[in-house]
């Protein structure tokens, strides 16, 4: 049962919030091997479910009344540690909820737990020294992705109806793809990032956002409509009203969607090519004009992303880690060591790269004046065995940096994107596709994603995972 279906069933009193919470707790206890949770709030959730039942009986229920959700452990929950995957933060207990957490609570959602992430969010795998490795629900020998891997794994196993992740280089979209769910990376400023650790306000600020994750794009849209609010506590927040996209005018002139086989000439696995082609075919059958699209002048975009995400970030965090190396985890050190081995950036380099990012972003948006959305593979590879770093494609072997190139440029440019599960590779691992849009076009992307998943049909649960209802 999706979040949207749970809403309807609880509103009509066919299912009670207390029943939903009990079954959710049982589901979490049934799948300990996934190892997705840093902390759970079972007792508090059950008490809140009783209050939710009273609200429904009194017909004062709110949009998410009684819905169990999870929160990535990089977002503040008042009174609970925000570890951000590190032992160094075990004493960090915020006094207030992150803005997104507060908005979900105010809408009636019940927080069932906090989900795991890699140390400092610096890995595409979810592992840390607090609880260890999170495993993929489809195959425990493979990664659930990172950095929102705990969130994706919990949602895929019906241990949560949806929740919050964050994305600075694919960290919502890659785990969603790995675990066969949907996840939205919004435009910076559409969803408040206030209360995120680390703060999303550094010179590469277009990179990082927080976004909703759920089993379906329709569920993601429900969460987005709760979260899309102006918040003066977020320096990037924009007073952008929600819109209801009407695609009917496009039926005659046909909305144009640019399809890309990957990031420029970087190859992807065959399964990713097939998933993207299938999505393109379905969108064509829905009446949209799906056309080949190759942006020009953006060859260095992944390198610029790495400059802001890796080289700048490493210099900011290096001093705070000195003398504490014995408490660090490999997920926090892998990217850090690579970045610190590179030359120290100069002020001139920082300024030039900021200017080059803006020029590239302008070029892409100009080229997208003819194509209102882009369709790409969600990644170059499917979920991989833990600690793997090289993969074969039909053209050549690629590494981690290349595999993530369908994701990272859109963090550099601050563009919204949503992942929709589309198929499976030869080993039965999910394959997702991305729909990307121009800044503040979330409503259009969500409508396209909902139509695409409707045309695709219901996506199955992982093997051995029984639905909640």
N, C-alpha and C positions, 0 to 999 in steps of 0.2 A: 504494500500500500504506500503510495507516494505521500508527500507532505500535503499536497492539495487534496488528496482523498481523505487523509486523516482530518483535515480541517472540516470537510463536509460531514464526515461520520460523527465527529464530536459535536459539531454544531446541531446536528439532528438528534443527538443523544443515542445514536446506535452503538457508540463506543464511549467509555468514560476516560477522562484524563488519567485517573488512577490506574485503570487497566493498561493503558498505553505505557505508563511509566514502569509498572511492574514487569510487563513483557520486555521492555527495553533493558531493564536491569538484568533480567534473565538472559537476554541475548548477549549482553556484555560478558556475563559470567560464563556463558557457553563457549566463547571464543577467546580464551586467554592467550592462545598462541599467536594471535595477530599482534598483541602487545601495543595497542594504540593509545592507551590512556596514561597520562601522567598523574591525574587525580580524578576521582569521581565524587559526586555529591548526591548519593542515593537517598540518604535520610531527608535531606533538605528538599530534594525533588519530589519525594512522596508527599511531604507536607504541602508543597506548592500545588501538587495535583489535586488535593482535596479543596483548596481554595479555588482552583480553576473550575472544578465541578460546580461549586456554588455559584460562580459567576455565570456559567452556562445555564444552570437552572433558573437563575434570576434574569436571564437574557441580557446580561451585561458583558458577555464574552468579547474579548478583543481578537484581532485578526489571527494571532498565533496561539490562542488560548490552549494551554495544555500540551503544546507540541514540544517534544524532547529535542534539544539541539546540543551541539558540542562547540567548543571554542579552542582554537589553536593556542598552544602555550607560549605565544608571543604577544598575546593580548591580555590586558589587565582585567582580572576579576577581583573585586574588592576583598581583601583579607587572605587571598591565596597567592602563593609565590608565582611570579612571572619568570620562570627559569630561562626561557628562550633557549632551551636545550642545554644549559650549562650549569655546573655546580657552583660557578662563581656568583650566580644570581639567586641562590637558594634562600637568602634572607631578604630578597626584594619582594615586599608585600605591599602592594598599592592600597591606598585608602579608598580609591574610587574605581568603578568599572570603566573600561574603555567606552567611548561613545557608542560604538556598534553594539557592545554587550548591553549597555543601558537601553538602547532603542529596541533590541530584541526582547528584553525583559518587559519593557513597557507595552509591547505588543502581545504579551501573554506567554511567550516562550519559556520553557523550563530548561535550565542548563543542567545537563546530566553529567558533564565532565569536561576536563581539559585534555586536549590531545597532543601527542608527542611531536617533536620537531628536532632536526639536527642542531648541533651547537651553533649558536649565533645565526642560525638559518643559512649557514654557508655550505650547504651540500645538497645534491639532488638525491640523497638517500637519507632516510630518517633513522638515526641511531644517536645515542648519547650515553653519558655516564650515569644518568639518573635511573632509567629503566631498561636501557639496552636497545636492541634493534626492533623496529617495527617491520612486520612481514606483510607481503602482498596477500590479500584474501584469495586470489586465484591460484597462487602457488607460493608457499611460504619460503621457498628457496630464492625468491626474487624480491626486489625492492618494491615498496609501496610508493616510491618517489619521495621527493623532498622539494621544498622544505615542509609543505603541508601534508606530509605523508600519513601522519596519525589521523588527521581529519578525514582524508580520503578513504583510508582503510576502515575507519569507524562507520562512515556513511555507507560504504559498499557492503558491509556486513549487517546492515540494519540495526546497528548500535546507536544510531542517531538518524533523525529525519533530515538533517542539514546542519550547516554551521558556518564558521568563519575561518578563512585561511588568509595568507598574505602572499604577495607575488612581486619579487624584485628581479627575477630572471626566469620566470616560468613556474614559480613555486605553488601556485594554485593550479595552473593548467597541466603541468607535467604529472603530478600525483593523480589528478582527475583522469587523465588519459591512462595512467598505469592501472588504476583500480576500476575503470569502467563506469565513472560517474560524470557529472557535469560540474563545471566551475567557471566563474566569471572573474576576469581581471578588468575592473572598471577603469575609466579615465581618472587620473589623479584629481581628487576633489569631489567626485561624485559620491563616494562613500568615505566618511570621516575615518582617518587613520589615527586620531588622537587616542592615546593609551596603548600604542604599539611599542614593543621593545625589539630592536632599537628604534628611536624616534625616526619617523619618515620626514626629514626636513633638511637633509644634507645637500651639497651642491649638485648631486645627481638625483635630485628629488623627483624628477619624472619617473624614475625607475620603479620605486616601491609603492604599492597600494595594498589595501586589504579588500577581500571580496568574498561573496557567498559561494558555498559549495553545497550540492545536493544531488540526489540520484537522477533528477530530470531537469531539463532547462526550464520547464514550467515551474518547478519548485524553486529554482534559482531566481526566477523572475519574481515570485512571491516575496522572497527574502530581500531582493534588491529594492523592491518598492517600499519596504519598511525602512531600509537603510539609507536610501538616497535622500539625504537631508543636509542643509547647510550647517556647518559647525565652526564657529569662530576659533575653536581650540585647535583646528587643523589649518596650517598656513596655506595649504593648497585648496581648501574647501571653496566650492563655487555654488552660488545661489541659483542652481539650475532646476527649474520645475520638472516634475515627471510629465512625460508625454505618452499618449496612446498612439502607437504607430498604426497608420492605416495604409496597408499595402494594396488596397483595391485600385487606386489610381495607376499603379504600375502594371495592371493586367493588360493594358493596351500598349503602353510604350516599353514595358518589361524592365524591371529593375535589373541592372547589370552587376554581376558578381565576377570578380577576377579570380581565376583559379591558378594557384602556383604549386608546382610539384614538390617544392621544398624551398629553402632559401637560396635563390639564384642557382648556381651550378653544383651545390653541395648535395650529394646523393643521399637517399633515405632507403630504408628497408623496403622490400617488395610489398609487405603487408601494409605499410603506410601509404605507398602509392595506390594500392588497391582500395584502401579505405577512402582516400581522397577522391578517387575516380567515382566510387559508389555514391559519395555525398554529392558530387557534381551532377551525376545522372539524376538523382532524386530531386535536386533543386531545379534542374531543367524540366523535369516532369511536372513540377509544381508551377511552372510558367515563368521562371526567372531565366534571364540570359546569362549563361555561364560561359565565360570567355577566357582564353589564355591571357595571363597578365605577367609581365616581367618588369619590375621597377628599375629605373636607371639611376646611376649615380649613388648607389647605396652599398657598394662593395665593402666598405670599412665599417659598416654599422655594428656587426658583432664585436669587432675590436674596440670600438668606442664604448659599447656596453661594458666590456670587460674593464676598460680603463676606469669607469666610474664605479662599477660594482666591486672590482677586485683591487686595483692599484690604489685608488683613493681610500676606499674603506679600510684596507690593510694598514695604511699609515695612521688613520684615525684611531684604530683599535690597538695598535701595537703597544703603545705605552701602558695601557691599562692592563695588559697581560703579563708584563715583565715580572718575573719572580713567582708566577703562578702556573708555570708551564706544566707542573706535575698534576694539576687538576683538569687540564684540557683534554679534549677528545679528538680523535682523528677527523671527525666531520667538521670541527672548527678550525683544524690546522691545514687541511689539504689545500684549499684555495688560498689561505693566508700565506703559507710557505711559498706557493707559486708566485703570488703577487709581490712578496717581499724580495724575491730573487730578481725582480725586474728593476730597472733604474728608478731612482727617486724622481717623481714628477716635479717639474718646475712650475712656478706660477704661470709662466708664459704658456706651457703645455696645457695646463688646466683651462686657461681662458680660450686658447685656440680650439680645444676639444669641445668646450661648451658652444662656441660659435659654429663649429662644424656640425655638431648635433642639430642645432637649430636649422642650419642650411639643409641638411638631409631630411629633416622632418618636413620642411616646407616643400622640398622636391616631391616627397612621397604624397603629401596631401594634394598637391597640384595634379599629380598623376591619377589620384583617386577621384578627381572631379568627374571622371567618366564611369567609375565603378564604385558603387556605394558601399560595397563590402568585398572582402577578400576571403578566399577559402584555401587553407593550407593543411598539411599534416600537422597534428598536434606536437609532433617531435620527429626526429629522424629514426628513432628506434622504439621498440616496445619495452615494457618492464623487463629489466635485465637481472641476472644473478647478482647477489650482493657483491659489491666491490669490483665489479667488472668495469673496464674502461676502454675497451676496443671492441668494435662490431663490424661484421662484414655486410656490405651492400652489394648489389649487382655490379656497381662501377668500381668500388674500391673499399678498403677498410677505413672507417672513420673513428675518431676519438670523441670524448665527452663534449668538448667545446664545439665541434662540428655537429654532433647529434642534437644539440640544443639550439642551433641556429634558427630553426623555425619559430622559436619562442622569444629569444633575447632581444632582437631588434625592436619589437613592439613595446618592450619596457623602455628602451632608449627613447622612443618617440612618444611615449605616454598615450598610447592608443588602446582602446578597449578590445577585449577578445574573450570568446567563450568556447569551451571545449564541449563537444558532443560525442559520446561513444558511437562508433560506427561499425565495428567488426572485430575480427580476431586474427592473430597471426597463426602460423602452423603449429604452435605449441599451446594454443588456446588462450593466449593473453590478449586483453582488450586493446583495440586500436581506436584512438580518438581523432577527430578532426577539429580544426579551429576555424571559427568565423571571426574575422577582424574588421573593425570599423574605424571611421574617423572619430576624433575626440567628441565625446558627449553623445555618441550614437548608440548607447547601450540599448535603448528601447527597440531600435531597429534590429540590432543583433539578436536580442532575446526573442523577438517575434520570428525571425528567420530560423533560429535554433529550435524553437517550439514546433514550427512547421516541419523542419527537417526531421526531428525525432519522431513526429507523428507519422511521416512518410516511411521512416525506417521500421517502425513497429517497436513493441516492447523489448527492452534489452534485458537479458537474463541476469539472474543473481550468480555470484561465484559458486562453484561446485561445493556441496556440503553446507551451504548457508541457506537455512530456511527463512523465508520471509517472516516478518513480525506478525502479520495477520494473513 
